[in-house]
Amino acid sequence: MKTARERMWERMRTPRVMTSISLRIPESVIESLKEIAPSLGFSGYQGLIKAYISQGLRKDLENSKVRRCRQSQRACANRASRMR
């Protein structure tokens, strides 16, 4: 089984298509990101923003999968009870 570090490096080697976006973020938030980024191992605040977005997206995707699974289980149980 691969370690988390090995999986991370594998993902980083995989080429990904990138697109540029523009976000309006309060200056105070940018200053806070710049301040905390180095202590979290990031060379700049933009990488930290990407990490925060990825972390939130993974969490929401996982929650979405769990929700769909529960809905599916309820639908199956409802169908089964109607067949009785």
C-alpha positions as a Markdown table, in Angstrom:
| # | Residue | x | y | z |
|---|---|---|---|---|
| 1 | Met | 0.0 | 0.0 | 0.0 |
| 2 | Lys | 1.3 | 3.4 | -0.9 |
| 3 | Thr | 1.9 | 6.1 | 1.7 |
| 4 | Ala | 0.1 | 9.4 | 1.6 |
| 5 | Arg | 3.4 | 11.1 | 0.5 |
| 6 | Glu | 3.8 | 8.6 | -2.4 |
| 7 | Arg | 0.2 | 9.2 | -3.5 |
| 8 | Met | 0.7 | 13.0 | -3.3 |
| 9 | Trp | 3.9 | 12.8 | -5.5 |
| 10 | Glu | 2.1 | 10.6 | -8.0 |
| 11 | Arg | -0.7 | 13.1 | -8.3 |
| 12 | Met | 1.8 | 15.9 | -8.7 |
| 13 | Arg | 3.5 | 14.1 | -11.6 |
| 14 | Thr | 0.2 | 13.7 | -13.5 |
| 15 | Pro | -0.2 | 16.6 | -15.9 |
| 16 | Arg | -3.3 | 18.6 | -15.2 |
| 17 | Val | -5.0 | 21.2 | -17.4 |
| 18 | Met | -5.1 | 24.5 | -15.6 |
| 19 | Thr | -7.1 | 27.7 | -16.2 |
| 20 | Ser | -6.7 | 31.2 | -14.8 |
| 21 | Ile | -9.5 | 32.8 | -12.8 |
| 22 | Ser | -9.9 | 36.1 | -11.0 |
| 23 | Leu | -11.2 | 36.4 | -7.5 |
| 24 | Arg | -12.0 | 39.5 | -5.4 |
| 25 | Ile | -10.7 | 38.8 | -1.9 |
| 26 | Pro | -10.4 | 41.4 | 0.9 |
| 27 | Glu | -6.9 | 42.7 | 1.4 |
| 28 | Ser | -6.9 | 41.7 | 5.0 |
| 29 | Val | -7.6 | 38.0 | 4.0 |
| 30 | Ile | -4.7 | 38.1 | 1.5 |
| 31 | Glu | -2.4 | 39.6 | 4.2 |
| 32 | Ser | -3.4 | 36.8 | 6.6 |
| 33 | Leu | -2.8 | 34.1 | 3.9 |
| 34 | Lys | 0.6 | 35.6 | 3.2 |
| 35 | Glu | 1.4 | 35.6 | 6.9 |
| 36 | Ile | 0.4 | 32.0 | 7.5 |
| 37 | Ala | 1.5 | 30.3 | 4.2 |
| 38 | Pro | 5.2 | 29.9 | 5.1 |
| 39 | Ser | 4.4 | 28.3 | 8.5 |
| 40 | Leu | 2.2 | 25.7 | 6.7 |
| 41 | Gly | 5.0 | 24.9 | 4.2 |
| 42 | Phe | 3.8 | 27.0 | 1.3 |
| 43 | Ser | 6.1 | 29.4 | -0.6 |
| 44 | Gly | 3.2 | 31.8 | -1.3 |
| 45 | Tyr | -0.4 | 32.5 | -0.5 |
| 46 | Gln | -1.7 | 31.3 | -3.9 |
| 47 | Gly | -0.7 | 27.7 | -3.2 |
| 48 | Leu | -2.4 | 27.9 | 0.2 |
| 49 | Ile | -5.6 | 29.1 | -1.5 |
| 50 | Lys | -5.5 | 26.1 | -3.8 |
| 51 | Ala | -4.9 | 23.8 | -0.9 |
| 52 | Tyr | -7.9 | 25.2 | 1.0 |
| 53 | Ile | -10.1 | 24.9 | -2.1 |
| 54 | Ser | -9.0 | 21.3 | -2.7 |
| 55 | Gln | -9.5 | 20.4 | 0.9 |
| 56 | Gly | -13.1 | 21.8 | 1.0 |
| 57 | Leu | -13.9 | 20.2 | -2.4 |
| 58 | Arg | -12.7 | 16.8 | -1.2 |
| 59 | Lys | -14.8 | 17.1 | 1.9 |
| 60 | Asp | -17.9 | 18.2 | 0.0 |
| 61 | Leu | -17.5 | 15.5 | -2.6 |
| 62 | Glu | -17.2 | 12.9 | 0.2 |
| 63 | Asn | -20.3 | 14.2 | 2.0 |
| 64 | Ser | -22.2 | 14.2 | -1.3 |
| 65 | Lys | -21.3 | 10.5 | -1.9 |
| 66 | Val | -22.5 | 9.6 | 1.6 |
| 67 | Arg | -25.7 | 11.5 | 1.1 |
| 68 | Arg | -26.4 | 9.8 | -2.3 |
| 69 | Cys | -25.6 | 6.4 | -0.7 |
| 70 | Arg | -28.1 | 7.1 | 2.2 |
| 71 | Gln | -30.8 | 8.3 | -0.3 |
| 72 | Ser | -30.2 | 5.2 | -2.4 |
| 73 | Gln | -30.6 | 3.0 | 0.6 |
| 74 | Arg | -33.8 | 4.7 | 1.6 |
| 75 | Ala | -35.2 | 4.4 | -1.9 |
| 76 | Cys | -34.4 | 0.7 | -1.9 |
| 77 | Ala | -36.0 | 0.2 | 1.5 |
| 78 | Asn | -39.2 | 2.1 | 0.3 |
| 79 | Arg | -39.4 | 0.0 | -2.8 |
| 80 | Ala | -39.0 | -3.2 | -0.8 |
| 81 | Ser | -41.7 | -2.2 | 1.7 |
| 82 | Arg | -44.2 | -1.4 | -1.2 |
| 83 | Met | -43.6 | -4.9 | -2.7 |
| 84 | Arg | -44.7 | -6.6 | 0.5 |
